[in-house]
Amino acid sequence: MKVFLSYSTQDKVIAGLIKSFLEPFGVEVFLAHEDIEPSYEWQEVIIEQLKTCNAFVPLLTENFHSSNWTDQETDFALSRQIPIIPIDAGEKPYGFIGKYQAFPFNMKEMYKSCLGIIKIISTKLVLGEEFSNSLIEVFGSSNSFNEAGINSELLLEFSPSFTVQQKNDILKLAASNEQIYYSYAAREKLKRFIKVCKDDLEPSLVKSLEELMSL
């Protein structure tokens, strides 16, 4: 799943943070300032990336329109008729992408905002087993109560697409991470997950997790 993130170089720090949040979910994010070697003909590399990406994500800040390249990248993506997911980080979509619904991006809640982008990407593209495995892996490595709650919500949303093995793996991971089973938000989501997926879950795993969540 390849995403072309279009942005002004003045926003390269924000773009880099977005990339770092998305890539653990199996999303390959192309950033010109990070991903082009100095010896390459960089315009050709950008064109090749625009030709092969699965989705185009413009990072709309007050700097976006002042760039010499972002509008051209947008026109290229429009000509390919690929999914376009504008990020409203201070500016609304304009011109030919003005018809697209922008995703409101909150810089102060970067993690939650990036998960919102993942949700939108998932509605635009057909996602395979690698994406599901990435979701589960990220959930299992939640390192705070807040992260666990947010990640649990994402798992609940995608639960119909998980295999029986994946559903049981989720319970095992939840029971092995106190940041998950001690998180109030995660507990509530996991109770709903168990209810939705109960026919596919091993009773012993359900019992173990429920005991931990009751502590």
N, CA, C and O of each residue as an XYZ file, in Angstrom:
860
protein
N       0.850     -1.178      0.000
C       0.000      0.000      0.000
C       0.895      1.240      0.000
O       1.484      1.593      1.021
N       0.986      1.886     -1.144
C       1.913      3.012     -1.297
C       1.147      4.331     -1.317
O       0.197      4.507     -2.080
N       1.579      5.247     -0.466
C       0.955      6.564     -0.362
C       1.974      7.635     -0.721
O       3.107      7.614     -0.241
N       1.561      8.572     -1.571
C       2.403      9.724     -1.898
C       1.919     10.884     -1.041
O       0.794     11.357     -1.202
N       2.777     11.342     -0.124
C       2.435     12.469      0.744
C       3.005     13.743      0.129
O       4.220     13.923      0.061
N       2.114     14.619     -0.316
C       2.521     15.870     -0.967
C       2.501     16.996      0.057
O       1.524     17.158      0.788
N       3.580     17.775      0.112
C       3.691     18.793      1.157
C       4.718     19.843      0.752
O       5.551     19.617     -0.125
N       4.641     20.974      1.398
C       5.660     22.001      1.235
C       6.882     21.607      2.054
O       6.747     21.030      3.132
N       8.064     21.910      1.553
C       9.277     21.579      2.313
C       9.310     22.300      3.660
O      10.018     21.877      4.574
N       8.548     23.383      3.783
C       8.466     24.074      5.074
C       7.761     23.213      6.123
O       7.864     23.466      7.323
N       7.053     22.206      5.656
C       6.319     21.320      6.569
C       6.938     19.921      6.630
O       6.258     18.952      6.968
N       8.222     19.820      6.304
C       8.842     18.493      6.230
C       8.911     17.798      7.587
O       8.917     16.569      7.640
N       8.964     18.543      8.667
C       8.992     17.912      9.993
C       7.656     17.224     10.270
O       7.618     16.084     10.734
N       6.555     17.935      9.977
C       5.221     17.358     10.178
C       5.039     16.148      9.272
O       4.533     15.112      9.702
N       5.457     16.286      8.010
C       5.329     15.186      7.053
C       6.108     13.962      7.539
O       5.632     12.832      7.432
N       7.298     14.196      8.071
C       8.107     13.095      8.584
C       7.450     12.391      9.756
O       7.539     11.169      9.881
N       6.787     13.158     10.620
C       6.089     12.567     11.760
C       4.911     11.718     11.287
O       4.682     10.623     11.800
N       4.170     12.227     10.309
C       3.043     11.467      9.767
C       3.533     10.147      9.183
O       2.937      9.095      9.412
N       4.626     10.215      8.426
C       5.201      8.985      7.850
C       5.560      7.998      8.947
O       5.263      6.810      8.829
N       6.193      8.469     10.007
C       6.636      7.573     11.078
C       5.460      6.913     11.794
O       5.589      5.804     12.311
N       4.313      7.593     11.823
C       3.137      7.021     12.455
C       2.436      6.015     11.540
O       1.911      5.008     12.017
N       2.423      6.278     10.234
C       1.675      5.427      9.303
C       2.402      4.140      8.934
O       1.766      3.106      8.732
N       3.722      4.195      8.844
C       4.450      3.046      8.304
C       4.360      1.776      9.170
O       4.403      0.681      8.611
N       4.238      1.867     10.515
C       4.052      0.628     11.274
C       2.779     -0.137     10.896
O       2.659     -1.327     11.190
N       1.836      0.541     10.246
C       0.596     -0.109      9.816
C       0.725     -0.728      8.427
O      -0.271     -1.140      7.833
N       1.941     -0.792      7.916
C       2.146     -1.403      6.614
C       1.925     -0.459      5.451
O       1.799     -0.898      4.308
N       1.877      0.840      5.731
C       1.699      1.841      4.681
C       3.070      2.376      4.274
O       3.804      2.905      5.108
N       3.408      2.239      3.014
C       4.670      2.782      2.504
C       4.442      4.229      2.084
O       3.734      4.496      1.113
N       5.043      5.160      2.817
C       4.817      6.591      2.582
C       6.031      7.202      1.891
O       7.154      7.108      2.387
N       5.794      7.826      0.748
C       6.885      8.476      0.019
C       6.948      9.950      0.378
O       5.969     10.684      0.241
N       8.129     10.372      0.845
C       8.422     11.786      1.107
C       9.617     12.180      0.260
O      10.673     11.555      0.352
N       9.466     13.201     -0.559
C      10.551     13.574     -1.465
C      11.839     13.901     -0.716
O      12.912     13.458     -1.126
N      11.761     14.665      0.372
C      12.986     15.122      1.034
C      13.699     13.986      1.761
O      14.898     14.080      2.025
N      12.965     12.895      2.093
C      13.588     11.767      2.789
C      13.971     10.644      1.842
O      14.987      9.974      2.031
N      13.150     10.447      0.825
C      13.239      9.217      0.051
C      13.961      9.342     -1.286
O      14.037      8.359     -2.023
N      14.485     10.496     -1.622
C      15.224     10.660     -2.876
C      16.699     10.859     -2.573
O      17.080     11.786     -1.858
N      17.519      9.985     -3.121
C      18.959     10.116     -2.955
C      19.461     11.350     -3.726
O      18.960     11.624     -4.817
N      20.437     12.098     -3.188
C      20.925     13.313     -3.849
C      21.433     13.075     -5.271
O      21.380     13.981     -6.102
N      21.920     11.876     -5.558
C      22.493     11.619     -6.873
C      21.425     11.320     -7.927
O      21.730     11.291     -9.119
N      20.187     11.100     -7.506
C      19.129     10.758     -8.445
C      18.594     12.018     -9.137
O      18.699     13.131     -8.622
N      18.027     11.803    -10.302
C      17.274     12.858    -10.954
C      15.927     12.937    -10.239
O      14.997     12.195    -10.556
N      15.838     13.851     -9.266
C      14.718     13.794     -8.336
C      13.361     13.999     -8.985
O      12.373     13.435     -8.513
N      13.278     14.780    -10.040
C      11.979     14.966    -10.688
C      11.476     13.650    -11.281
O      10.280     13.363    -11.228
N      12.379     12.854    -11.844
C      12.000     11.571    -12.424
C      11.529     10.609    -11.337
O      10.596      9.833    -11.542
N      12.188     10.669    -10.174
C      11.788      9.811     -9.064
C      10.377     10.180     -8.598
O       9.553      9.301     -8.347
N      10.106     11.470     -8.486
C       8.775     11.922     -8.063
C       7.715     11.453     -9.050
O       6.657     10.967     -8.650
N       8.001     11.600    -10.338
C       7.045     11.167    -11.355
C       6.785      9.669    -11.249
O       5.642      9.224    -11.349
N       7.843      8.894    -11.046
C       7.689      7.446    -10.927
C       6.841      7.087     -9.706
O       6.005      6.186     -9.768
N       7.059      7.788     -8.608
C       6.266      7.541     -7.399
C       4.804      7.918     -7.614
O       3.900      7.231     -7.138
N       4.582      9.007     -8.329
C       3.215      9.418     -8.624
C       2.519      8.419     -9.545
O       1.303      8.246     -9.476
N       3.289      7.769    -10.399
C       2.728      6.772    -11.317
C       2.337      5.484    -10.613
O       1.441      4.771    -11.064
N       3.010      5.185     -9.506
C       2.840      3.871     -8.873
C       2.141      3.906     -7.521
O       1.829      2.844     -6.981
N       1.881      5.076     -6.952
C       1.252      5.132     -5.636
C      -0.214      4.702     -5.724
O      -0.853      4.817     -6.770
N      -0.730      4.201     -4.591
C      -2.126      3.765     -4.525
C      -3.061      4.873     -4.067
O      -4.263      4.831     -4.329
N      -2.504      5.864     -3.382
C      -3.314      6.983     -2.895
C      -2.437      8.226     -2.796
O      -1.230      8.139     -2.570
N      -3.068      9.377     -2.967
C      -2.373     10.666     -2.918
C      -2.908     11.449     -1.726
O      -4.115     11.656     -1.601
N      -2.002     11.882     -0.852
C      -2.395     12.569      0.379
C      -1.713     13.936      0.452
O      -0.546     14.015      0.835
N      -2.416     15.014      0.095
C      -1.836     16.347      0.210
C      -1.958     16.883      1.636
O      -3.045     16.873      2.212
N      -0.856     17.346      2.199
C      -0.828     17.926      3.533
C      -1.091     19.426      3.397
O      -0.183     20.204      3.105
N      -2.335     19.812      3.611
C      -2.757     21.188      3.337
C      -2.527     22.094      4.543
O      -3.329     22.130      5.477
N      -1.422     22.816      4.500
C      -1.130     23.858      5.477
C      -1.114     25.189      4.739
O      -1.358     25.241      3.533
N      -0.829     26.249      5.454
C      -0.754     27.565      4.803
C       0.420     27.644      3.831
O       0.485     28.556      3.008
N       1.346     26.690      3.925
C       2.523     26.692      3.043
C       2.312     25.899      1.754
O       3.093     26.034      0.813
N       1.265     25.073      1.702
C       1.103     24.134      0.598
C       1.046     24.834     -0.757
O       1.744     24.443     -1.692
N       0.229     25.848     -0.858
C      -0.007     26.497     -2.155
C       1.206     27.294     -2.631
O       1.338     27.563     -3.825
N       2.090     27.671     -1.712
C       3.263     28.467     -2.085
C       4.393     27.620     -2.664
O       5.364     28.163     -3.190
N       4.276     26.290     -2.570
C       5.305     25.410     -3.120
C       5.250     25.412     -4.639
O       4.182     25.579     -5.228
N       6.398     25.227     -5.268
C       6.444     25.171     -6.732
C       5.950     23.835     -7.284
O       5.681     23.720     -8.480
N       5.831     22.830     -6.423
C       5.584     21.477     -6.916
C       4.278     20.849     -6.474
O       3.766     19.969     -7.166
N       3.720     21.266     -5.349
C       2.561     20.565     -4.797
C       1.351     20.586     -5.734
O       0.670     19.572     -5.881
N       1.080     21.719     -6.364
C      -0.062     21.784     -7.279
C       0.147     20.872     -8.490
O      -0.798     20.257     -8.984
N       1.391     20.792     -8.961
C       1.675     19.909    -10.094
C       1.507     18.443     -9.691
O       0.986     17.637    -10.462
N       1.951     18.106     -8.485
C       1.769     16.733     -7.993
C       0.286     16.401     -7.887
O      -0.142     15.298     -8.229
N      -0.495     17.374     -7.405
C      -1.941     17.176     -7.275
C      -2.593     16.944     -8.636
O      -3.434     16.057     -8.783
N      -2.206     17.739     -9.623
C      -2.748     17.578    -10.984
C      -2.428     16.191    -11.531
O      -3.266     15.560    -12.175
N      -1.208     15.721    -11.269
C      -0.800     14.388    -11.741
C      -1.692     13.318    -11.122
O      -2.166     12.414    -11.810
N      -1.916     13.432     -9.805
C      -2.757     12.446     -9.106
C      -4.189     12.482     -9.635
O      -4.822     11.439     -9.793
N      -4.692     13.673     -9.905
C      -6.042     13.800    -10.453
C      -6.147     13.120    -11.815
O      -7.155     12.482    -12.121
N      -5.108     13.260    -12.627
C      -5.138     12.661    -13.963
C      -5.162     11.140    -13.896
O      -5.678     10.488    -14.804
N      -4.601     10.562    -12.818
C      -4.593      9.106    -12.653
C      -5.900      8.589    -12.059
O      -6.179      7.391    -12.109
N      -6.698      9.494    -11.497
C      -7.983      9.133    -10.887
C      -7.808      8.118     -9.754
O      -8.592      7.180     -9.610
N      -6.762      8.330     -8.958
C      -6.538      7.493     -7.781
C      -7.199      8.159     -6.568
O      -7.533      9.343     -6.631
N      -7.393      7.430     -5.475
C      -7.966      8.050     -4.277
C      -7.120      9.230     -3.798
O      -5.898      9.127     -3.690
N      -7.784     10.348     -3.513
C      -7.124     11.538     -2.986
C      -7.701     11.831     -1.610
O      -8.914     11.971     -1.453
N      -6.830     11.924     -0.621
C      -7.247     12.115      0.768
C      -6.601     13.387      1.305
O      -5.503     13.330      1.858
N      -7.262     14.534      1.153
C      -6.667     15.789      1.637
C      -6.643     15.846      3.166
O      -7.616     15.483      3.827
N      -5.531     16.300      3.708
C      -5.399     16.520      5.149
C      -5.517     18.018      5.422
O      -4.687     18.809      4.972
N      -6.538     18.389      6.151
C      -6.737     19.790      6.525
C      -5.923     20.077      7.783
O      -6.365     19.817      8.902
N      -4.719     20.619      7.574
C      -3.852     20.999      8.692
C      -3.750     22.523      8.741
O      -2.684     23.081      9.001
N      -4.876     23.179      8.487
C      -4.920     24.637      8.500
C      -5.497     25.235      7.236
O      -5.856     26.412      7.213
N      -5.593     24.427      6.169
C      -6.133     24.904      4.899
C      -7.145     23.904      4.352
O      -7.006     22.694      4.533
N      -8.173     24.438      3.672
C      -9.178     23.589      3.042
C      -8.728     23.231      1.626
O      -7.928     23.954      1.032
N      -9.237     22.119      1.078
C      -8.937     21.778     -0.320
C      -9.413     22.896     -1.256
O     -10.437     23.532     -1.006
N      -8.673     23.119     -2.314
C      -9.008     24.191     -3.254
C      -8.831     23.669     -4.679
O      -8.299     22.580     -4.895
N      -9.283     24.464     -5.640
C      -9.132     24.087     -7.044
C      -9.874     22.801     -7.352
O     -10.996     22.599     -6.886
N      -9.251     21.926     -8.137
C      -9.904     20.693     -8.571
C     -10.093     19.680     -7.447
O     -10.899     18.760     -7.589
N      -9.371     19.824     -6.329
C      -9.591     18.898     -5.213
C     -10.536     19.513     -4.174
O     -10.726     18.958     -3.092
N     -11.119     20.656     -4.515
C     -12.063     21.300     -3.607
C     -13.301     20.457     -3.361
O     -13.996     20.648     -2.363
N     -13.583     19.524     -4.262
C     -14.768     18.669     -4.110
C     -14.551     17.539     -3.111
O     -15.506     16.875     -2.709
N     -13.298     17.316     -2.705
C     -12.999     16.209     -1.791
C     -13.195     16.618     -0.330
O     -12.864     17.734      0.070
N     -13.737     15.693      0.448
C     -13.876     15.915      1.882
C     -12.503     15.847      2.537
O     -11.794     14.851      2.397
N     -12.131     16.893      3.244
C     -10.819     16.922      3.891
C     -10.900     16.279      5.275
O     -11.922     16.356      5.956
N      -9.805     15.649      5.670
C      -9.714     15.083      7.007
C      -9.110     16.129      7.948
O      -7.988     16.581      7.720
N      -9.835     16.521      9.001
C      -9.305     17.530      9.934
C      -8.185     16.946     10.776
O      -8.389     15.985     11.517
N      -7.009     17.526     10.658
C      -5.821     17.003     11.321
C      -5.468     17.875     12.514
O      -5.275     19.083     12.376
N      -5.384     17.250     13.694
C      -5.061     17.967     14.929
C      -3.599     17.695     15.296
O      -3.246     16.580     15.679
N      -2.764     18.712     15.178
C      -1.330     18.547     15.457
C      -1.076     18.120     16.908
O      -0.083     17.454     17.199
N      -1.985     18.512     17.818
C      -1.791     18.198     19.229
C      -2.167     16.752     19.551
O      -1.802     16.229     20.604
N      -2.892     16.115     18.645
C      -3.250     14.708     18.821
C      -2.782     13.940     17.596
O      -3.578     13.358     16.859
N      -1.471     13.953     17.400
C      -0.862     13.398     16.190
C      -1.207     11.914     16.017
O      -1.581     11.488     14.924
N      -1.082     11.136     17.084
C      -1.322      9.700     16.980
C      -2.760      9.414     16.563
O      -3.003      8.629     15.647
N      -3.701     10.048     17.233
C      -5.110      9.834     16.928
C      -5.439     10.311     15.521
O      -6.216      9.671     14.812
N      -4.856     11.426     15.116
C      -5.098     11.960     13.780
C      -4.575     11.004     12.711
O      -5.231     10.791     11.691
N      -3.403     10.434     12.941
C      -2.821      9.506     11.960
C      -3.639      8.225     11.859
O      -3.748      7.645     10.779
N      -4.217      7.778     12.975
C      -5.096      6.616     12.912
C      -6.344      6.945     12.105
O      -6.904      6.080     11.431
N      -6.774      8.201     12.176
C      -7.908      8.634     11.366
C      -7.588      8.537      9.882
O      -8.440      8.163      9.076
N      -6.348      8.878      9.527
C      -5.918      8.752      8.127
C      -5.938      7.285      7.701
O      -6.358      6.958      6.590
N      -5.477      6.398      8.602
C      -5.493      4.963      8.318
C      -6.923      4.494      8.033
O      -7.152      3.731      7.094
N      -7.872      4.947      8.836
C      -9.269      4.556      8.640
C      -9.760      4.980      7.256
O     -10.432      4.217      6.562
N      -9.413      6.206      6.869
C      -9.868      6.709      5.574
C      -9.214      5.924      4.438
O      -9.876      5.560      3.466
N      -7.910      5.665      4.565
C      -7.216      4.876      3.544
C      -7.901      3.521      3.385
O      -8.063      3.022      2.271
N      -8.300      2.933      4.509
C      -8.912      1.603      4.471
C     -10.255      1.609      3.751
O     -10.668      0.582      3.213
N     -10.941      2.746      3.732
C     -12.221      2.822      3.021
C     -12.024      3.048      1.526
O     -12.927      2.802      0.726
N     -10.829      3.520      1.157
C     -10.559      3.840     -0.245
C      -9.868      2.699     -0.995
O      -9.982      2.588     -2.215
N      -9.152      1.856     -0.254
C      -8.332      0.822     -0.891
C      -8.707     -0.561     -0.379
O      -9.204     -0.710      0.738
N      -8.465     -1.560     -1.198
C      -8.655     -2.942     -0.774
C      -7.409     -3.367     -0.012
O      -6.315     -3.410     -0.574
N      -7.576     -3.681      1.265
C      -6.439     -3.975      2.131
C      -6.329     -5.473      2.371
O      -7.338     -6.158      2.540
N      -5.115     -5.972      2.385
C      -4.895     -7.406      2.508
C      -4.502     -7.841      3.905
O      -4.623     -7.085      4.869
N      -4.029     -9.074      3.997
C      -3.678     -9.676      5.282
C      -2.522     -8.939      5.952
O      -2.467     -8.854      7.179
N      -1.599     -8.405      5.150
C      -0.466     -7.685      5.733
C      -0.935     -6.497      6.564
O      -0.393     -6.222      7.634
N      -1.955     -5.794      6.054
C      -2.487     -4.650      6.794
C      -3.109     -5.110      8.106
O      -2.886     -4.500      9.151
N      -3.893     -6.194      8.048
C      -4.519     -6.715      9.271
C      -3.467     -7.112     10.295
O      -3.602     -6.812     11.481
N      -2.423     -7.785      9.839
C      -1.347     -8.185     10.758
C      -0.658     -6.969     11.370
O      -0.273     -6.986     12.539
N      -0.509     -5.914     10.569
C       0.125     -4.688     11.071
C      -0.731     -4.039     12.150
O      -0.209     -3.571     13.162
N      -2.042     -4.009     11.938
C      -2.950     -3.458     12.946
C      -2.801     -4.201     14.269
O      -2.720     -3.595     15.337
N      -2.767     -5.514     14.173
C      -2.676     -6.352     15.378
C      -1.331     -6.147     16.070
O      -1.264     -6.073     17.297
N      -0.270     -6.055     15.286
C       1.065     -5.856     15.861
C       1.164     -4.508     16.584
O       1.723     -4.419     17.677
N       0.621     -3.476     15.966
C       0.636     -2.151     16.595
C      -0.177     -2.170     17.890
O       0.239     -1.601     18.900
N      -1.333     -2.826     17.854
C      -2.159     -2.962     19.060
C      -1.375     -3.645     20.176
O      -1.366     -3.175     21.314
N      -0.722     -4.747     19.850
C       0.010     -5.509     20.853
C       1.161     -4.753     21.486
O       1.556     -5.040     22.616
N       1.704     -3.778     20.752
C       2.841     -3.010     21.265
C       2.419     -1.670     21.867
O       3.266     -0.806     22.094
N       1.132     -1.485     22.127
C       0.648     -0.240     22.761
C       1.460      0.035     24.019
O       1.594     -0.832     24.882
N       2.004      1.255     24.120
C       2.865      1.536     25.274
C       2.305      2.588     26.222
O       3.038      3.175     27.018
N       0.999      2.821     26.127
C       0.335      3.694     27.100
C      -1.153      3.341     27.133
O      -1.668      2.727     26.199
N      -1.834      3.726     28.198
C      -3.268      3.468     28.293
C      -4.020      4.148     27.149
O      -4.956      3.588     26.578
N      -3.587      5.364     26.831
C      -4.258      6.116     25.766
C      -4.098      5.425     24.411
O      -5.066      5.274     23.665
N      -2.869      5.009     24.102
C      -2.618      4.310     22.843
C      -3.439      3.026     22.768
O      -4.009      2.703     21.726
N      -3.491      2.307     23.870
C      -4.237      1.050     23.898
C      -5.708      1.284     23.588
O      -6.331      0.508     22.864
N      -6.262      2.364     24.144
C      -7.665      2.674     23.892
C      -7.925      2.994     22.435
O      -8.901      2.521     21.853
N      -7.052      3.800     21.845
C      -7.206      4.184     20.442
C      -7.021      2.979     19.529
O      -7.792      2.777     18.591
N      -5.995      2.182     19.809
C      -5.723      1.008     18.984
C      -6.836     -0.035     19.094
O      -7.147     -0.718     18.118
N      -7.438     -0.159     20.285
C      -8.534     -1.098     20.475
C      -9.742     -0.700     19.638
O     -10.440     -1.554     19.092
N      -9.976      0.580     19.544
C     -11.093      1.077     18.727
C     -10.897      0.697     17.266
O     -11.843      0.312     16.579
N      -9.654      0.811     16.800
C      -9.348      0.472     15.414
C      -9.553     -1.026     15.172
O     -10.076     -1.423     14.131
N      -9.140     -1.854     16.133
C      -9.335     -3.299     16.002
C     -10.816     -3.648     15.925
O     -11.226     -4.488     15.125
N     -11.606     -2.999     16.760
C     -13.040     -3.274     16.778
C     -13.662     -2.942     15.429
O     -14.529     -3.665     14.938
N     -13.219     -1.862     14.847
C     -13.758     -1.439     13.556
C     -13.455     -2.452     12.457
O     -14.284     -2.685     11.577
N     -12.257     -3.058     12.507
C     -11.848     -3.983     11.458
C     -12.083     -5.452     11.821
O     -11.660     -6.344     11.086
N     -12.745     -5.706     12.933
C     -12.922     -7.089     13.404
C     -13.556     -8.027     12.371
O     -13.178     -9.197     12.328
N     -14.502     -7.573     11.536
C     -15.097     -8.514     10.568
C     -14.092     -9.069      9.552
O     -14.318    -10.129      8.968
N     -12.995     -8.356      9.346
C     -12.030     -8.797      8.328
C     -10.951     -9.717      8.884
O     -10.147    -10.252      8.120
N     -10.917     -9.914     10.213
C      -9.876    -10.741     10.814
C     -10.212    -12.225     10.691
O     -11.380    -12.615     10.721
N      -9.173    -13.043     10.551
C      -9.356    -14.499     10.572
C      -9.576    -14.955     12.018
O      -9.365    -14.190     12.959
N      -9.998    -16.199     12.176
C     -10.193    -16.763     13.517
C      -8.879    -16.726     14.293
O      -8.864    -16.373     15.472
N      -7.786    -17.086     13.642
C      -6.481    -17.074     14.294
C      -6.110    -15.670     14.750
O      -5.608    -15.485     15.859
N      -6.356    -14.683     13.896
C      -6.024    -13.299     14.241
C      -6.844    -12.811     15.436
O      -6.325    -12.107     16.302
N      -8.097    -13.181     15.479
C      -8.955    -12.760     16.595
C      -8.437    -13.317     17.917
O      -8.442    -12.623     18.934
N      -8.000    -14.544     17.899
C      -7.458    -15.140     19.124
C      -6.085    -14.591     19.469
O      -5.731    -14.479     20.642
N      -5.317    -14.251     18.452
C      -4.016    -13.609     18.697
C      -4.208    -12.263     19.396
O      -3.398    -11.872     20.236
N      -5.276    -11.565     19.047
C      -5.562    -10.274     19.680
C      -5.773    -10.450     21.181
O      -5.288     -9.647     21.977
N      -6.492    -11.494     21.562
C      -6.709    -11.747     22.994
C      -5.401    -12.081     23.695
O      -5.163    -11.630     24.815
N      -4.559    -12.865     23.046
C      -3.264    -13.223     23.643
C      -2.410    -11.981     23.869
O      -1.788    -11.824     24.920
N      -2.387    -11.102     22.868
C      -1.590     -9.883     22.984
C      -2.145     -8.973     24.076
O      -1.387     -8.379     24.843
N      -3.464     -8.870     24.139
C      -4.086     -8.022     25.163
C      -3.748     -8.519     26.563
O      -3.517     -7.725     27.474
N      -3.723     -9.840     26.725
C      -3.452    -10.431     28.041
C      -1.981    -10.361     28.430
O      -1.631    -10.596     29.586
N      -1.118    -10.038     27.470
C       0.322     -9.990     27.755
C       0.837     -8.558     27.931
O       2.032     -8.351     28.141
N      -0.057     -7.576     27.847
C       0.371     -6.178     27.920
C      -0.508     -5.433     28.921
O      -1.690     -5.204     28.663
N       0.069     -5.058     30.061
C      -0.717     -4.387     31.096
C      -1.200     -3.012     30.667
O      -2.177     -2.502     31.215
N      -0.524     -2.401     29.687
C      -0.985     -1.116     29.173
C      -2.337     -1.268     28.464
O      -3.090     -0.305     28.317
N      -2.622     -2.494     28.033
C      -3.903     -2.768     27.376
C      -4.961     -3.168     28.401
O      -6.019     -2.543     28.475
N      -4.679     -4.215     29.201
C      -5.753     -4.713     30.070
C      -6.010     -3.830     31.291
O      -7.026     -4.001     31.965
N      -5.106     -2.883     31.592
C      -5.378     -1.920     32.655
C      -5.967     -0.613     32.118
O      -6.335      0.267     32.897
N      -6.054     -0.487     30.808
C      -6.599      0.729     30.200
C      -8.121      0.670     30.219
O      -8.716     -0.261     29.676
N      -8.747      1.652     30.836
C     -10.214      1.663     30.899
C     -10.819      1.709     29.501
O     -11.760      0.972     29.206
N     -10.279      2.579     28.635
C     -10.808      2.706     27.275
C     -10.637      1.408     26.498
O     -11.540      0.985     25.775
N      -9.475      0.776     26.649
C      -9.228     -0.485     25.936
C     -10.143     -1.589     26.459
O     -10.645     -2.400     25.681
N     -10.360     -1.621     27.759
C     -11.236     -2.642     28.331
C     -12.620     -2.598     27.700
O     -13.176     -3.627     27.318
N     -13.169     -1.387     27.596
C     -14.515     -1.251     27.041
C     -14.573     -1.724     25.593
O     -15.534     -2.376     25.185
N     -13.545     -1.396     24.821
C     -13.501     -1.818     23.418
C     -13.321     -3.342     23.314
O     -13.934     -3.993     22.468
N     -12.476     -3.891     24.181
C     -12.227     -5.327     24.134
C     -13.462     -6.133     24.560
O     -13.702     -7.219     24.032
N     -14.232     -5.616     25.496
C     -15.481     -6.285     25.879
C     -16.426     -6.356     24.687
O     -17.092     -7.369     24.472
N     -16.479     -5.283     23.922
C     -17.319     -5.275     22.719
C     -16.742     -6.207     21.655
O     -17.479     -6.892     20.947
N     -15.404     -6.220     21.554
C     -14.740     -7.111     20.595
C     -15.074     -8.574     20.909
O     -15.386     -9.357     20.011
N     -15.002     -8.925     22.191
C     -15.313    -10.292     22.606
C     -16.768    -10.636     22.293
O     -17.072    -11.746     21.855
N     -17.655     -9.684     22.518
C     -19.075     -9.923     22.251
C     -19.329    -10.135     20.758
O     -20.097    -11.014     20.368
N     -18.676     -9.323     19.934
C     -18.863     -9.403     18.484
C     -18.267    -10.692     17.918
O     -18.836    -11.313     17.020
N     -17.113    -11.079     18.458
C     -16.357    -12.207     17.881
C     -16.461    -13.488     18.693
O     -15.689    -14.417     18.456
N     -17.383    -13.571     19.637
C     -17.408    -14.663     20.615
C     -17.422    -16.052     19.982
O     -16.846    -16.984     20.543
N     -18.060    -16.208     18.840
C     -18.161    -17.533     18.221
C     -16.813    -18.044     17.705
O     -16.642    -19.244     17.488
N     -15.854    -17.126     17.509
C     -14.548    -17.510     16.973
C     -13.449    -17.556     18.034
O     -12.310    -17.911     17.731
N     -13.781    -17.201     19.265
C     -12.751    -17.064     20.295
C     -12.648    -18.310     21.178
O     -13.648    -18.957     21.488
N     -11.416    -18.626     21.572
C     -11.189    -19.748     22.478
C     -11.637    -19.353     23.886
O     -11.164    -18.349     24.418
N     -12.532    -20.117     24.493
C     -13.057    -19.770     25.819
C     -11.978    -19.530     26.867
O     -12.116    -18.644     27.710
N     -10.906    -20.315     26.816
C      -9.844    -20.160     27.815
C      -9.155    -18.798     27.686
O      -8.782    -18.192     28.691
N      -8.987    -18.321     26.453
C      -8.367    -17.012     26.231
C      -9.297    -15.892     26.692
O      -8.854    -14.903     27.277
N     -10.574    -16.060     26.426
C     -11.564    -15.067     26.867
C     -11.556    -14.970     28.387
O     -11.543    -13.875     28.950
N     -11.564    -16.138     29.049
C     -11.582    -16.165     30.517
C     -10.339    -15.500     31.101
O     -10.440    -14.715     32.044
N      -9.176    -15.808     30.550
C      -7.922    -15.227     31.059
C      -7.919    -13.716     30.935
O      -7.532    -13.006     31.864
N      -8.354    -13.225     29.778
C      -8.352    -11.771     29.569
C      -9.383    -11.097     30.463
O      -9.104    -10.047     31.042
N     -10.552    -11.676     30.580
C     -11.599    -11.077     31.416
C     -11.162    -11.010     32.880
O     -11.488    -10.054     33.583
N     -10.429    -12.016     33.334
C      -9.917    -11.999     34.715
C      -8.929    -10.861     34.911
O      -8.949    -10.187     35.941
N      -8.062    -10.643     33.922
C      -7.092     -9.549     34.013
C      -7.788     -8.194     33.985
O      -7.404     -7.276     34.710
N      -8.807     -8.073     33.150
C      -9.500     -6.791     33.021
C     -10.366     -6.471     34.246
O     -10.780     -5.328     34.441
N     -10.632     -7.485     35.058
C     -11.442     -7.252     36.262
C     -10.603     -6.858     37.458
O     -11.143     -6.527     38.513
N      -9.276     -6.891     37.304
C      -8.378     -6.562     38.429
C      -8.475     -5.072     38.769
O      -7.798     -4.602     39.684
